[in-house]
């Protein structure tokens, strides 16, 4: 029997091998309504292989009932059921995807890339750009006067060191101020090396522009690091929580229920976009220690569905293993 950790590693190794575009999303002119249905048999077979090796307690049993996962709590908003065609959230998710795509294209502080040229992103000023060869992280801090927005954006997996971080799925305690909270070791390691530079600078920008909202965003591994950054910023500078937003694209489960609850209790806009059958949103497989935070925004066949908290049987969790796809990870609306 192949254990969930082994299956997760196999999934992450197979994904970039068979779909090079996963490492670098290509700009698309279409929105989610134009995402074509795929019938690629290779895609289906590889996705099924990854899932069968480690997903869904009926196919491969890990000895743990996946329905006994720790309870994730959040103040009752009265919005427990999926909501279809929420145009405001949908438009925002698609728009912010452009900021999440930026680190794949930027090479310095100049705001020059294919995404950058779109009218809605004109006027963005890059304040900090980093490219750390040691931990594989690339990203930027910017502000947009027209939108009155401060942006912290992390790049997803592209370099070998990125995949090294993605493969390290052991849980480690973090942050120290939240008892019992644990997060994925590889994600934490990459973020921790950046924190001393990022948090103080964002705080200084927030003081300089007191009426700006603060967006933490990223795709894949970048969205994972952005999630840690958002929580960290809320702890070190609680006065900024009311201005904070977290929008991620194609992220796996990052930590345990204490970590998820910590983000949920902030009561900020915390959205996890999932494109169709993106397999990444279902990783690590068959592991009840890992849970999702916030609200899933599921794009599928011209519809957008919102599902609150980590509730099984809603949104992308309704898909069968035959519908999960590695290619959907690299074709998010707005990218």
C-alpha positions, 0 to 999 in steps of 0.5 A: 500500500502506498501511503498518502505522503508517497502519493503526494510526492508522486503527484507533485513529481508527475505534474511538472513532468507531464505538464510543463505549463504548470510551472509557468501559467500562460496568459489567456484572453478568455474568462472562465466561460471560455474554458473548454472541456478537456477530453485528453485521455493522458491527462485523465489517466495520470490524474487517476493514477495520482488519486488512486495511489493516495486519495479517497479512503475507499480506494486506498485506506490509510487506516484513518476515517477521512470524515473524522477530521478536526472541526473548522469553525468560523463565525456564522454568516448564514451563508452555509450553502453554495451560492451560484453566479455571485458576480461581485466575488467572481469579478474580483477573483478574476481581476486579482488573478492578474496580480497573482500571475505577475511574479511569473513574468516580472524580472525586476521592479519595472512593471512590464509584462503581458499582464501588466499591460492590461488597462486595469493594472496600469499605474501599478508601482513595484516597491520591492522585487525579490528573487531568492535562489536559495529558497526559490521564492520570487515575488513583489510588493507593489501599490496601485494608486488608482485601486488604492491597493497594496499588493504582496504577490508570491510566485508559484513553483517554477524552479527545482527549489520550489518543488523541493519546498512543495515536497516537504509536507511534514507539519511544523508548529507555526505561528508560535502565538497560536497554540496547536497551529501547524503548517506545511514545513516546506511552505513555512521554510520558504516564507520564514526566510522572507518574513523579516523583509516583507512584513516591515515593508508592508507595514511601512507602506500601509502607514504611508497609504492609510486608505489602501487595502492590502492584498496577499495573493499568489498561485500554487506555492505562491498562494500558500506562502501568501496565506502564511504572510496574511496571517503573519501580518495580522499577528504582527500588525493587528491594526491592519486586519480590517484592510487585509484581503487574501486571494489564492489560486490552486493551493493545496491544504496548508495546515491543520484545523488550528491554522485554518481557524486562525485565518477564519477568525480574522473575518477577512475576505479569504478566498481560495479559487479552484479551477474546474478539477484542479488536482492541487486543491485536493492535496495532500491526499487522504490526510485528515490532519490537513484542512482548507481555510476560508471560502472556496470559489469554484469555477466550472463550466461557466458557473462560479460556486462559493462554498464556505469552510472545509465542508466535504461534499461541496464545490470541487469535492463533488468531483469524482477521481475521473474529473480531477485534472493536472492541466486545470492547475495552469489555466485559471480565469484571469491568468 
